[in-house]
């Protein structure tokens, strides 16, 4: 297993864009990928249609605050959108699972 981290203290330098595109590119090559969005602005979460960046339910924020477990997560109900960051108005259809 390899871990790739995209980090820079400066804002606006493309960290989220690089991380999402790198993850997508590796997945297209057949690698299993896990993309964790820990940016308070939640750009990747928004781009993937998994949240609005304002609501914390189902995000890592709730796990770190001790209010939800990693078992509580969002799951796509159907196939995720192909290019949610490029196609305006495209949102993923997801549900909360494992929240008890």
N, C-alpha and C positions, 0 to 999 in steps of 0.2 A: 504494500500500500504506500502511495506517495501522498504527501500533503503539500498543497500549494497555497500560500497565503499572499493576498494582495493587500498591502498596507502602506500608508503614507499619511503623515500628520497633516499635510496640506489638503484643504478641501478643494473640490472642483477640478481634480487632476485626472479623473476618469477611472477611479478604483472600481466602482460598481459596474461600469461598462466593461472594463477589462475582465473582471471576475465572472460576469454573466456570459460573455462571449467565449471566454476560455473554457468554462464549464460546458457550454453548449457544444463547442467544437470537439472537446474530448469525448463527450457523450456520442456525438455523431460518428466518431472513430471507433465506437464500441466500448469505451471505458465506462465503468460505473462511476458516477460523480455524485457528490453531495455539495450543494452550494448553501452556505449559511450566511444569511444577511444580518449582520450585527450593527449595521449603520443605523443610528437613531432616525435618519431621514427615511429609511426603509425603501430606497429606490428599487432594489431588486424585487422586493415583495410586491411593490406596485406594478413593476414591469411584467411580472409573471401573472398578474391578475389575482394574487392571493390575499390582497388586502389593500386598504386605502392609505396606509402609512400613518393613520391617525388612531385606529382601533388596535388595542393590544391583544385582545382575545385570540388565542391560537398561535401566538408568536412566541419567540424565544424570551421576550421580555417577561411574559407571565411565568415562564419556567424559572427564570433567574430571580423573580420576586417571590417564588415559592407558592404561587397561586394556582398553578397547573403543573402537570407532569409532562414529560416528553411523550407519554402515551396519548395525551390530548393533542390532536393535530388536525390540520386541514388536509382533506383528501379530495382529489379531483373526482367528481361524479362521473365525468365522461373524459374523453381525450382532451388534454390541455390545449389551449390555443396555440397555433403554430408560431405566430409572431405577435404576441400581445403588445410588445413595446413599439411595434411599427404600425400596426393596424388600429387606428383610433376607434374607441368604442368596443373593442374586443375584450371580454372579461371571461375569466375561468369560472366554471360552475363547480363549486366545491361545497363540502359539508364538514362539520366538526365530528370527529370520531374519538372514542376512547376517553371521553371526559367524565364519564360516570354519572 
